Amino acid sequence: MTGTPRTLGLVLALSALTTPALANAVPTPFALTTLNWSSADEVEDLFKQGVELLSRGKDAEALKSFQMVLAKDPSHEQAYRLWKNTDHKVWMEILTKQGDFELVARRLMGLAEMGRAERKNDGAAIKAQLDLLRSENSMESRKARNTLAAEHGEYAVAYMLPTLGDQGSDDRRVLYMHTLTEMDSDVVIPLIEALNSPDAFLKRNVALVLGYIGDSRAGGMLAHLAKSDTDGGVRSAASTALAKCKSSGDALTDFLKAGEAYALRQGNVLSAHQYSDVVWSWTEKGLASMPVARAVYGDELSKKNYDRALAVDSNSMVARAGLARAYAAENAKLAAMAAAGADVSSMAALTDSNAIGMGLIGAEAIDHALSTAVRNSDHTAGRALIHALAAMPNGPTGGLMAALGSKDGAMRSEAAVALGDMAVRARSGADGRVVAMLGEAVGREVVRTAFVIEANADIRQGAQAQAEKLGFASMGADRGANALALLHRVPGVDAVIVSDSLPDLTTFQVIADLRAEPRFEKTPIFVLSANPDQAKELFGDSVSGVIANAGDMAEVATAVGALTGDRAEADQLATKAAVTLGSIAAAGGSISEAIPGLISTLAKREDGVSTASMATLALVGDSTHVSSLVAVLADASRSDAARTSAAHALAGVFARGAAASSEDMTAVFHAAVNAEGSAAVRTSAARAVGAMQLQPDVRAEMLRSAARTAKAQG
């Protein structure tokens, strides 16, 4: 919580800057006596009192304090400050007590959501509020501070930094530093960037503010300055601030930890209110922002931290691998957004920069990153990293072999394709395990997937069983944060079913997080509840529907349409696997383990998959595969492309001496002479007959029969 204790601490700390140890940090005197710091809002005091009572087990008294908070009719901005500055575990404790506690929490969180206004980068409006901030009227000054926080947030930092670097504006500087401290976590990211300024005086003051905010995200930069800055005052201020930021004290450790946390969207660095529409950097002209899609915001900050880690230790393979993963994941996400129709043209330079970085970073780092992606089940980054390795003149690598054994089917398949193509290029036999995985990739039938988020194992497993009866593959998680981490990394999910009560996040938070990512924008989301009527009233149009615990889930199947996006990519991957198997076979390698997978595609898969499979079967098929190929050729409902491919495959099989049953032989001949068939189908079927091992008299009779049929049809 923010409030009086931190305000007094800030004033005392600013005063301490006049001590000999920091004599050069800030000019004196500070004229602190002219400042009129207001106490914390009564709303905040009441809420803090309720939290304290709750921690002591005095539930009745705590509830009364929380109800008094609502009775004060807090503004959206006040509610937002309460939500932002209170540990999420406290909110979860209040919510899980249900009853009146839950009603209070949901009301405050609803107000907070409205208080989280879209931040405006409006220079004129920010300057006007900064003028009001210096008003002698304490109410007017406080209102200006609240407006800066609610309406401008991080954008206000750039307009306040010049004063923090001005050695002749003591009162205003201290006022701005106090205001930034009160704005709390919203301003941490641009303040971290300001630590790159060459102005030592500015850096000292920024470090001090970051120390009193106490956000661990600043730990890496503060640790770096505390050890390496050339200015003694900066080193001292950074060291003092560092002690308050829950940092390890080691810059490399903190940068690597932050890079990983941002890559995985962990709640300690990317809770709901910590996302932004821009990323910040320090330029010759000062603090600058660059617009960025929310889907890649974490990747951008991950890149920053890994880049700083590499600056601290140029030998850090973990840092290089982290950068490789961020480059790959970010470009993969932007490509998916573009494919979904989103306009990402403003980020073209970013995409190009990532591609160049990936080219420069080296195969070793990419392979290391792939191993990490496999370990974290990071599907998006994993596939992109496999593609990057496949484009390089490498042999089998540790990362590719790890991906080949991944629990993620798509990563297994991509790795198998990459390794198979490498074997063909090297003119070496493909490993049997690679061939087996290629067969799996070809034969894997694309199914719809439902993801169930529910803490109660019995309810969760029951819902998953219901989904499977409806033809879905099912996945599940017992916590909201775990589910979001998985959902952002796994292949496309066709439906999400989330409990109305979770132990760590609210259902609203889960829904909002998913909707913010383009690929989940239209995904059907259902709420699972023991009280469906109440849930319908609470969630309304924000979800696709409400399902009772152990209830009928038929509407989930109805809400899910045709396979698109990531799910459709599975067919493309199967096609690539079939083509790779053909290349291995053409080079003389054995693909016997993969043939069942190839055969399984003939009956009902898309043409791209089945035709690629039949092209490979043309090289390796035998008598046992004839009937399956004839079934495709003889089926008038199949496309001309599929039937023609089947005939070509049969020609290859027959040319190697395979025999056909009399029924299959008749079917192939009928396809060749049937006037209703297209010319391409008839010609290819005739060539298949021509490749058969037939007795001369049988072939002669076929020729006469074909002539009679042609005459009758003519």
C-alpha positions in Angstrom: 0.0 0.0 0.0 1.1 3.6 -0.6 0.4 6.2 2.0 1.8 8.3 4.8 4.6 5.9 6.0 6.2 5.9 2.5 5.8 9.6 2.1 7.6 10.4 5.4 10.3 7.9 4.4 10.8 9.7 1.1 11.1 13.1 2.8 13.6 11.7 5.3 15.6 10.0 2.6 15.7 13.2 0.5 16.9 15.0 3.6 19.6 12.4 4.1 21.0 13.3 0.7 22.5 16.3 2.3 24.8 14.1 4.5 28.5 14.0 3.7 28.1 10.6 2.1 25.9 12.0 -0.6 26.9 15.7 -0.4 26.9 16.0 -4.2 23.6 14.2 -4.7 21.2 17.1 -4.3 21.9 20.8 -3.7 20.8 22.2 -0.3 18.8 23.5 1.3 15.7 21.5 0.3 13.2 23.8 1.8 11.1 20.8 2.8 9.2 22.9 5.3 7.4 24.7 2.5 5.9 21.4 1.2 2.5 20.3 2.4 2.2 16.5 2.1 -1.3 15.3 2.5 -2.0 12.1 4.4 -3.3 9.0 2.8 -6.9 8.9 1.6 -9.4 7.7 4.2 -10.5 5.1 1.7 -7.0 3.7 1.7 -6.7 3.8 5.5 -10.0 1.9 5.9 -9.0 -0.7 3.4 -5.6 -1.2 4.9 -7.3 -1.6 8.3 -9.5 -4.3 6.9 -6.6 -6.1 5.5 -4.8 -6.0 8.8 -7.9 -7.3 10.6 -8.3 -10.1 8.1 -4.7 -11.2 8.7 -5.5 -11.4 12.4 -8.5 -13.6 11.8 -11.0 -11.0 12.8 -13.3 -11.5 9.8 -16.4 -9.7 11.1 -14.4 -6.5 11.9 -12.5 -6.8 8.5 -15.8 -7.1 6.6 -17.1 -4.0 8.4 -14.0 -2.0 7.3 -14.4 -3.2 3.7 -18.0 -2.3 3.7 -17.1 1.2 5.0 -14.8 1.5 2.1 -17.7 1.0 -0.3 -19.8 3.4 1.8 -17.3 6.1 1.1 -18.2 5.7 -2.6 -14.6 5.4 -3.8 -13.8 6.8 -7.2 -12.6 4.5 -10.0 -9.1 6.0 -9.6 -9.1 5.3 -5.8 -10.3 1.7 -6.4 -7.6 1.2 -9.0 -4.9 2.3 -6.6 -6.2 -0.1 -4.0 -6.2 -3.0 -6.5 -2.8 -2.1 -7.9 -1.1 -1.6 -4.5 -2.5 -4.6 -2.7 -0.9 -8.0 -3.2 -3.1 -10.3 -5.3 -2.9 -12.9 -2.6 -5.0 -10.5 -0.4 -7.6 -10.2 -3.1 -7.7 -13.9 -3.5 -8.2 -14.4 0.2 -11.1 -12.0 0.2 -12.7 -13.6 -2.8 -12.4 -17.1 -1.6 -14.2 -16.3 1.6 -17.2 -15.8 -0.7 -20.5 -14.3 0.6 -20.3 -10.6 1.5 -16.6 -10.6 1.3 -16.7 -11.7 -2.4 -19.4 -9.1 -3.1 -17.1 -6.3 -1.7 -14.1 -7.6 -3.6 -15.8 -7.9 -6.9 -17.4 -4.4 -6.5 -14.0 -2.8 -5.8 -12.3 -4.7 -8.6 -15.0 -3.7 -11.0 -14.5 0.0 -10.0 -10.7 -0.6 -10.4 -11.1 -1.9 -13.9 -13.0 1.3 -14.9 -10.3 3.3 -13.2 -7.6 1.7 -15.4 -8.1 4.3 -18.1 -6.3 4.1 -21.4 -3.1 6.1 -20.8 -2.9 9.3 -22.9 0.3 10.7 -24.3 -1.0 14.2 -24.3 1.8 16.7 -23.6 -0.4 19.7 -23.1 -2.7 17.9 -20.6 0.2 16.5 -18.7 1.9 20.0 -18.4 -1.4 21.5 -17.2 -1.6 18.9 -14.4 2.0 19.5 -13.5 1.2 23.1 -13.1 -1.8 22.3 -10.8 0.5 19.9 -8.9 2.3 22.9 -7.6 -0.8 24.5 -6.3 -0.9 25.7 -2.7 -4.4 24.2 -2.5 -3.7 20.7 -1.2 -6.9 19.3 -2.6 -6.2 20.7 -6.1 -2.6 19.4 -5.9 -3.8 15.9 -4.9 -6.4 15.9 -7.6 -3.7 16.7 -10.2 -1.5 13.8 -8.9 -4.5 11.4 -9.1 -5.2 12.6 -12.7 -1.6 12.2 -13.7 -1.7 8.6 -12.4 -5.1 7.6 -13.8 -5.0 9.3 -17.2 -1.3 9.6 -18.1 0.7 7.2 -16.0 4.1 6.3 -17.6 3.7 9.1 -20.3 4.1 11.7 -17.5 7.6 10.6 -16.7 9.3 12.2 -19.7 7.8 15.6 -18.7 9.0 15.3 -15.1 12.6 14.1 -15.8 14.0 17.5 -16.7 13.1 18.8 -13.3 14.7 15.8 -11.6 17.9 16.7 -13.4 17.6 20.4 -12.5 19.9 21.3 -9.6 18.3 24.6 -9.1 14.6 23.6 -8.6 14.7 22.0 -5.1 11.1 22.3 -4.1 9.7 21.3 -7.5 12.2 18.4 -7.8 11.2 16.9 -4.5 7.5 17.4 -5.3 7.9 15.5 -8.6 9.9 12.7 -6.9 7.2 12.3 -4.4 4.5 12.2 -7.1 6.4 9.6 -9.1 6.8 7.5 -6.0 3.0 7.7 -5.4 2.4 6.7 -9.0 4.2 3.6 -8.1 4.6 0.6 -10.5 3.0 2.4 -13.4 6.2 4.5 -13.9 8.9 1.9 -13.1 9.7 0.9 -16.7 10.4 4.4 -18.1 12.3 5.3 -14.9 14.5 2.2 -15.5 15.2 3.5 -19.0 16.1 6.9 -17.5 19.0 5.3 -15.6 20.7 5.1 -19.0 21.0 8.9 -19.0 24.6 10.4 -19.0 23.4 12.9 -16.4 24.7 11.7 -13.1 22.5 14.1 -11.1 19.3 12.8 -12.8 20.4 9.2 -12.4 20.8 9.7 -8.6 17.3 11.1 -8.2 15.7 8.4 -10.4 17.5 5.7 -8.5 16.2 7.2 -5.2 12.6 7.2 -6.6 12.9 3.6 -7.7 14.2 2.6 -4.3 11.1 4.0 -2.6 8.8 2.4 -5.1 10.6 -0.8 -4.2 9.8 -2.7 -7.5 12.0 -5.7 -8.1 12.0 -5.0 -11.9 14.5 -2.2 -11.3 17.0 -4.6 -9.5 19.2 -5.3 -12.4 19.8 -1.7 -13.5 20.3 -0.5 -9.9 22.8 -3.4 -9.2 24.7 -2.5 -12.4 24.9 1.2 -11.5 25.8 0.4 -7.8 28.8 -1.6 -9.0 29.9 0.0 -12.3 28.9 3.7 -12.6 31.7 6.2 -12.8 30.0 8.6 -10.4 30.3 7.9 -6.7 27.0 9.6 -5.9 25.2 7.4 -8.5 26.8 4.3 -7.1 25.8 5.2 -3.5 22.2 6.2 -4.4 21.8 3.0 -6.5 23.2 0.9 -3.7 20.7 2.5 -1.2 17.8 1.9 -3.6 18.9 -1.6 -4.4 18.4 -2.7 -0.8 14.7 -1.9 -1.0 13.9 -3.7 -4.3 14.1 -7.3 -3.3 17.0 -7.8 -5.6 19.8 -10.4 -5.6 22.3 -7.6 -5.7 24.0 -9.1 -8.8 23.1 -7.4 -12.0 23.7 -10.4 -14.3 21.5 -12.6 -12.1 18.7 -10.1 -12.0 18.8 -9.3 -15.7 18.6 -13.0 -16.6 15.8 -13.6 -14.1 13.8 -10.7 -15.4 14.4 -11.8 -19.0 13.0 -15.2 -18.2 10.1 -13.8 -16.2 9.0 -11.5 -19.1 9.4 -14.3 -21.7 7.0 -16.5 -19.6 4.7 -13.6 -18.7 5.1 -14.3 -15.0 2.8 -12.3 -12.7 5.7 -10.7 -10.7 6.6 -8.7 -13.8 3.5 -8.7 -16.0 0.4 -8.7 -13.8 -2.7 -7.2 -15.5 -1.9 -3.5 -14.8 1.7 -3.8 -15.8 1.1 -4.2 -19.6 1.6 -1.2 -21.8 1.0 -0.1 -25.4 4.6 1.2 -25.7 8.2 0.3 -24.8 10.6 2.9 -23.6 14.2 3.6 -24.5 16.8 6.4 -23.7 17.9 8.4 -26.8 20.1 11.4 -27.3 16.9 13.5 -27.0 15.9 11.8 -23.8 13.1 9.3 -23.0 11.3 8.0 -26.1 8.5 5.5 -26.6 7.7 3.0 -29.4 4.2 1.5 -29.9 4.1 -2.2 -29.5 1.3 -4.9 -29.7 0.3 -6.2 -26.3 1.0 -9.8 -27.5 4.7 -9.0 -27.8 5.1 -6.6 -25.0 6.6 -9.2 -22.7 9.0 -10.3 -25.5 10.2 -6.8 -25.9 11.0 -6.4 -22.2 12.6 -9.8 -22.2 14.9 -8.7 -25.0 15.9 -5.6 -23.1 16.9 -7.6 -20.0 18.8 -10.2 -21.9 20.6 -7.6 -23.9 21.6 -5.9 -20.7 22.8 -9.2 -19.3 24.9 -9.7 -22.3 26.4 -6.2 -21.8 27.4 -7.3 -18.3 28.8 -10.6 -19.4 29.5 -11.1 -23.1 30.1 -14.8 -22.5 26.7 -15.5 -21.1 25.1 -18.2 -23.3 21.9 -17.9 -21.3 21.6 -14.2 -22.3 22.3 -15.0 -26.0 19.8 -17.9 -25.9 17.2 -15.6 -24.2 17.6 -13.1 -27.0 17.3 -15.8 -29.6 14.1 -17.0 -28.0 12.7 -13.5 -27.8 13.5 -12.8 -31.5 11.8 -16.0 -32.6 8.7 -15.7 -30.4 8.1 -12.1 -31.3 8.3 -12.6 -35.0 6.2 -15.7 -34.9 3.5 -13.8 -32.9 3.5 -10.9 -35.3 3.3 -13.2 -38.3 0.3 -15.0 -36.7 -1.3 -11.6 -36.1 -0.8 -10.6 -39.7 -2.3 -13.9 -40.9 -5.3 -13.2 -38.7 -5.8 -9.9 -40.5 -4.2 -7.5 -37.9 -2.3 -4.5 -39.2 1.3 -5.0 -38.0 2.9 -2.8 -40.6 4.0 -0.3 -37.9 6.2 -3.0 -36.5 7.9 -4.0 -39.7 11.2 -2.5 -38.6 11.0 -4.5 -35.4 10.4 -7.7 -37.4 13.4 -7.0 -39.6 15.6 -6.2 -36.6 14.6 -9.5 -35.0 15.4 -11.4 -38.2 18.8 -9.8 -38.4 19.5 -10.5 -34.8 18.6 -14.1 -35.2 21.0 -14.4 -38.2 23.8 -12.9 -36.2 23.3 -14.7 -32.9 24.7 -18.1 -33.9 23.4 -21.6 -34.1 24.7 -22.5 -30.6 22.5 -19.9 -29.0 19.5 -20.8 -31.0 19.9 -24.5 -30.1 20.3 -23.5 -26.4 17.1 -21.4 -26.7 15.3 -24.4 -28.3 16.2 -26.6 -25.4 14.7 -24.0 -23.0 11.5 -23.7 -25.1 11.1 -27.5 -25.0 11.5 -27.5 -21.3 8.9 -24.7 -20.8 6.5 -26.1 -23.4 6.8 -22.9 -25.3 5.2 -23.9 -28.6 5.4 -20.6 -30.3 9.1 -19.9 -29.7 10.0 -23.6 -30.2 8.6 -23.9 -33.7 10.2 -20.6 -34.8 13.6 -21.7 -33.3 13.4 -25.0 -35.1 12.7 -23.2 -38.4 15.8 -21.0 -37.7 18.0 -24.0 -37.1 16.6 -25.8 -40.2 17.8 -22.8 -42.3 21.4 -23.3 -41.1 23.9 -25.8 -42.3 23.8 -27.9 -39.1 23.7 -31.5 -38.3 21.4 -32.9 -35.6 21.7 -30.7 -32.5 20.9 -31.2 -28.8 18.0 -28.8 -29.0 16.5 -30.5 -32.1 16.8 -33.9 -30.4 15.1 -32.5 -27.3 12.3 -31.1 -29.4 11.9 -34.6 -31.1 11.1 -36.0 -27.6 8.9 -33.1 -26.6 5.4 -33.6 -25.2 4.2 -31.0 -27.7 3.2 -32.8 -30.9 3.8 -29.8 -33.1 7.4 -29.4 -31.9 8.1 -33.1 -32.3 6.8 -32.9 -35.9 8.7 -29.7 -36.7 11.9 -31.2 -35.3 11.4 -34.4 -37.3 11.0 -32.5 -40.5 14.1 -30.4 -39.8 16.2 -33.4 -39.0 14.8 -35.4 -41.9 15.7 -32.6 -44.4 19.2 -32.3 -42.8 19.7 -36.0 -43.4 18.7 -35.6 -47.1 21.0 -32.6 -47.6 23.9 -34.5 -45.9 23.1 -37.6 -48.0 23.0 -39.7 -44.9 20.4 -42.1 -43.7 17.7 -40.6 -41.5 17.6 -41.8 -37.9 14.8 -44.4 -37.3 13.4 -42.2 -34.5 13.2 -39.3 -36.9 11.3 -41.4 -39.5 8.9 -42.7 -36.8 8.2 -39.1 -35.7 7.6 -38.1 -39.3 5.1 -40.9 -39.6 3.4 -39.6 -36.5 3.3 -36.1 -37.9 1.7 -37.2 -41.1 -0.9 -39.5 -39.4 -1.9 -37.2 -36.6 -5.5 -36.3 -37.1 -6.4 -32.7 -36.3 -8.9 -32.5 -33.5 -10.5 -29.6 -31.6 -9.1 -28.8 -28.2 -10.8 -27.7 -25.1 -8.9 -26.2 -22.1 -10.5 -26.5 -18.6 -9.4 -24.2 -15.7 -10.8 -25.5 -12.4 -9.1 -25.9 -9.0 -11.3 -28.9 -8.0 -9.7 -31.9 -9.6 -12.9 -33.9 -9.7 -14.9 -31.1 -11.4 -12.0 -30.4 -13.8 -11.5 -34.0 -14.8 -15.3 -34.5 -15.2 -15.5 -31.5 -17.5 -12.5 -32.8 -19.5 -14.2 -36.2 -19.8 -17.4 -34.5 -21.1 -15.4 -32.6 -23.7 -13.7 -35.7 -24.9 -17.0 -37.4 -25.4 -17.9 -34.6 -27.7 -14.8 -35.2 -29.8 -12.4 -32.7 -28.2 -8.9 -33.3 -27.0 -8.8 -31.9 -23.5 -6.2 -30.1 -21.4 -6.5 -28.6 -17.9 -5.0 -26.5 -15.2 -5.9 -25.9 -11.6 -4.8 -22.2 -11.4 -5.5 -19.2 -13.5 -1.9 -18.1 -13.8 -0.7 -21.6 -14.8 -3.5 -21.8 -17.4 -2.6 -18.5 -19.0 1.1 -19.4 -19.1 0.3 -22.6 -21.0 -2.4 -21.1 -23.2 0.0 -18.4 -24.5 2.5 -21.1 -25.4 0.5 -24.1 -26.7 -1.0 -24.6 -30.1 -4.4 -23.1 -30.8 -7.2 -24.0 -28.4 -10.7 -24.1 -29.7 -12.6 -23.5 -26.5 -11.8 -22.4 -22.9 -13.9 -23.4 -19.9 -13.0 -21.5 -16.8 -14.3 -21.8 -13.2 -16.1 -18.8 -11.7 -13.8 -19.2 -8.6 -10.1 -19.7 -8.9 -7.5 -19.7 -6.1 -5.1 -17.1 -7.6 -6.8 -14.9 -10.3 -10.3 -13.7 -10.8 -12.2 -15.2 -13.7 -12.5 -11.7 -15.2 -8.7 -11.4 -15.2 -8.3 -14.7 -17.1 -10.9 -13.7 -19.6 -9.4 -10.2 -20.1 -5.9 -11.6 -20.5 -7.0 -14.1 -23.2 -9.1 -11.5 -25.1 -6.2 -9.1 -25.2 -4.3 -11.6 -27.5 -5.5 -11.6 -31.1 -5.6 -15.4 -31.5 -8.0 -15.7 -28.5 -10.1 -12.7 -29.4 -12.9 -14.8 -30.8 -12.3 -18.1 -29.0 -15.4 -19.4 -27.2 -15.0 -19.0 -23.5 -17.5 -20.6 -21.1 -17.8 -20.2 -17.3 -18.1 -23.4 -15.2 -20.2 -22.7 -12.1 -22.1 -24.4 -9.2 -24.6 -21.6 -9.5 -25.3 -21.0 -13.3 -28.0 -18.4 -12.8 -25.8 -16.2 -10.7 -22.9 -16.7 -13.0 -25.0 -15.6 -16.0 -25.9 -12.4 -14.2 -22.3 -11.8 -13.2 -20.5 -12.5 -16.4 -23.2 -11.6 -19.0 -22.0 -11.0 -22.5 -18.3 -11.2 -21.6 -18.5 -15.0 -22.1 -20.0 -17.4 -24.7 -22.1 -19.1 -22.0 -22.3 -20.7 -18.6 -22.1 -24.4 -17.8 -23.2 -26.0 -14.6 -20.7 -28.2 -12.8 -21.1 -31.7 -14.3 -23.6 -30.3 -16.7 -24.2 -30.8 -20.5 -21.4 -29.3 -22.6 -23.0 -29.7 -25.9 -23.2 -25.9 -26.5 -19.4 -25.8 -26.4 -19.2 -28.1 -29.5 -21.9 -25.9 -31.1 -19.9 -22.7 -30.4 -16.7 -24.0 -32.0 -16.6 -23.6 -35.7 -14.2 -24.9 -38.4 -10.5 -25.4 -37.7 -8.5 -22.3 -38.3 -5.3 -20.6 -37.3 -2.9 -22.8 -35.3 -5.1 -25.8 -35.7 -5.1 -25.5 -39.5 -1.3 -25.3 -39.4 -1.3 -28.9 -38.3 -2.4 -30.0 -41.8 0.4 -27.9 -43.3 2.9 -29.6 -41.0 1.6 -33.1 -41.9 2.1 -32.2 -45.6 5.7 -31.1 -44.9 6.3 -34.3 -43.1 5.0 -36.4 -46.0 7.2 -34.5 -48.5 10.3 -35.0 -46.2 9.6 -38.7 -46.1 9.4 -38.7 -49.9 12.8 -37.0 -50.0 14.3 -39.5 -47.6 12.9 -42.4 -49.7 14.1 -40.9 -52.9 17.6 -40.7 -51.4 17.5 -44.4 -50.7 16.6 -44.2 -47.0 14.1 -46.6 -45.3 10.8 -45.1 -44.2 9.0 -48.3 -43.3 8.1 -47.1 -39.8 6.3 -44.1 -41.3 4.2 -45.9 -43.9 1.2 -46.6 -41.6 1.0 -42.9 -41.0 1.0 -42.2 -44.7 -1.7 -44.7 -45.4 -3.9 -43.3 -42.6 -4.2 -40.0 -44.5 -5.8 -41.4 -47.6 -9.4 -41.9 -46.3 -10.4 -38.4 -45.0 -7.6 -35.9 -44.8 -7.3 -32.7 -46.8 -5.9 -33.0 -50.3 -2.6 -31.3 -49.4 -1.9 -34.0 -46.8 -3.2 -37.0 -48.8 -1.7 -36.1 -52.1 1.8 -35.5 -50.5 1.4 -38.9 -48.8 0.5 -40.6 -52.1 3.5 -39.1 -53.8 5.7 -40.7 -51.2 3.8 -44.0 -51.4 4.6 -44.0 -55.1 8.2 -44.5 -54.1 7.8 -47.1 -51.4 4.4 -48.6 -51.6 3.8 -52.4 -52.1 1.0 -54.8 -52.7 -0.5 -54.3 -49.2 -1.2 -50.7 -50.0 -2.9 -51.2 -53.4 -6.4 -51.4 -52.0 -6.1 -48.1 -50.1 -4.9 -46.3 -53.2 -7.6 -47.9 -55.4 -10.3 -46.8 -52.9 -9.2 -43.1 -53.5 -9.0 -43.5 -57.3 -12.4 -45.2 -57.5 -14.2 -42.7 -55.3 -16.0 -40.2 -57.7 -16.7 -37.9 -54.7 -12.9 -37.2 -54.3 -11.2 -34.4 -56.0 -9.5 -34.9 -59.4 -6.2 -34.0 -57.7 -6.6 -36.8 -55.1 -7.7 -39.4 -57.7 -4.9 -38.5 -60.0 -2.3 -38.7 -57.2 -3.7 -42.2 -56.3 -3.3 -43.3 -59.9 0.3 -42.0 -60.0 1.1 -43.8 -56.8 -0.4 -47.1 -58.1 1.7 -46.8 -61.2 4.8 -46.6 -59.1 3.7 -49.5 -56.9 2.8 -51.7 -59.9 6.1 -50.8 -61.6 8.0 -52.4 -58.7 6.1 -55.6 -59.4 3.3 -55.4 -56.9 0.2 -57.5 -57.6 -3.4 -56.4 -57.5 -6.5 -58.4 -56.7 -9.0 -58.9 -59.5 -11.4 -56.5 -57.9 -8.7 -53.8 -57.6 -7.6 -54.4 -61.1 -11.1 -54.0 -62.4 -11.6 -50.8 -60.5 -8.4 -49.2 -61.9 -9.4 -50.2 -65.4 -12.9 -48.8 -64.9 -11.4 -45.5 -63.8 -9.3 -45.4 -67.0 -12.2 -45.9 -69.4 -15.1 -44.2 -67.5 -16.2 -41.2 -69.7 -17.5 -39.4 -66.6 -14.0 -39.1 -65.2 -11.8 -36.1 -66.1 -9.1 -36.5 -68.7 -6.3 -36.3 -66.1 -7.9 -39.0 -63.9 -8.5 -41.3 -66.9 -5.0 -40.9 -68.3 -3.3 -41.4 -65.0 -5.4 -44.5 -64.3 -4.6 -45.9 -67.8 -0.9 -45.4 -67.0 -1.4 -47.4 -63.8 -2.9 -50.2 -65.8 0.0 -50.0 -68.2 2.4 -50.5 -65.2 0.6 -53.6 -64.1 2.3 -57.0 -64.6 -0.4 -58.6 -66.9 -0.5 -61.6 -69.1 -0.5 -60.6 -72.8 -3.9 -62.0 -73.4 -5.4 -60.1 -70.4 -3.8 -56.8 -71.6 -5.1 -57.4 -75.1 -8.6 -58.0 -73.8 -8.4 -54.8 -71.8 -7.5 -52.9 -74.9 -10.4 -54.3 -76.9 -12.8 -53.6 -74.0 -11.6 -50.0 -73.8 -12.1 -49.6 -77.5 -15.7 -51.0 -77.3 -16.5 -48.7 -74.3 -15.1 -45.7 -76.2 -17.2 -46.5 -79.2 -20.4 -47.0 -77.2 -19.8 -43.7 -75.3 -19.1 -41.9 -78.5 
